[in-house]
Amino acid sequence: MKRVLRLLTLAGAVAGAVWYSRQQSETAAEPAGGEWKAKPSLRAVPDPTEPTPQAAADDLKEIKGVGPKYSQQLADLGITSFASLASADPDTLAAAFDARAEVEDWIAQARARTTT
């Protein structure tokens, strides 16, 4: 009985050693051509850095009174299209900008651009 247990133990050790050496040789081998290619990954959630077709950015500097500085501030607030500016709350925008900004006029111009 002791001999059988010793033989089984030895056989298990040999099988483990063979498995381990195969694992090491497979991970160390380089693909043909020397280039590593990543497998495509599936995403359950869309990448927030990629623009979606519905959220295509408009050039808000086309609106009278909006220059590069105000355009960047609007983008920081998440407003990058005429539609998003047209649906923005005037009081919230006025609080985010200085007193010189005419946000109600911007919203009216954005609404005129979205209806045409």
C-alpha positions, 0 to 999 in steps of 0.5 A: 500500500505504501508503494502505491501511494509513493508511485501516485505521489511521484506520478503527480509530481511528474505531471505537475512538473510537465504542466509547469514547464509547458506553461512557462514555455508557452508564455515565453514564446514570442508571436511570429514577426516579433509583434504583439497584437492585443485581443479586442476587448468588449466594452459594456459601457461606451468610452466617455472620451469618444464622442457619440453621434448624438453629442456631436460638438458644434462651434459655439464661437459662431454665436455672437458674444461667444469667443474662445474663452466663453466657448471653453467655459461652456465646454467645461460645463458640458455644453458643446452643441447648439442643442445643449446650449438651447436647452440650458437654464439661463440662471445656471449659466449666468451664475457660471459666467461673469456679468458681461456674458449675455447668456439669454442672447446666446440661448436665443441664438442657439435655439434659432440654429437648432430650429433651422 
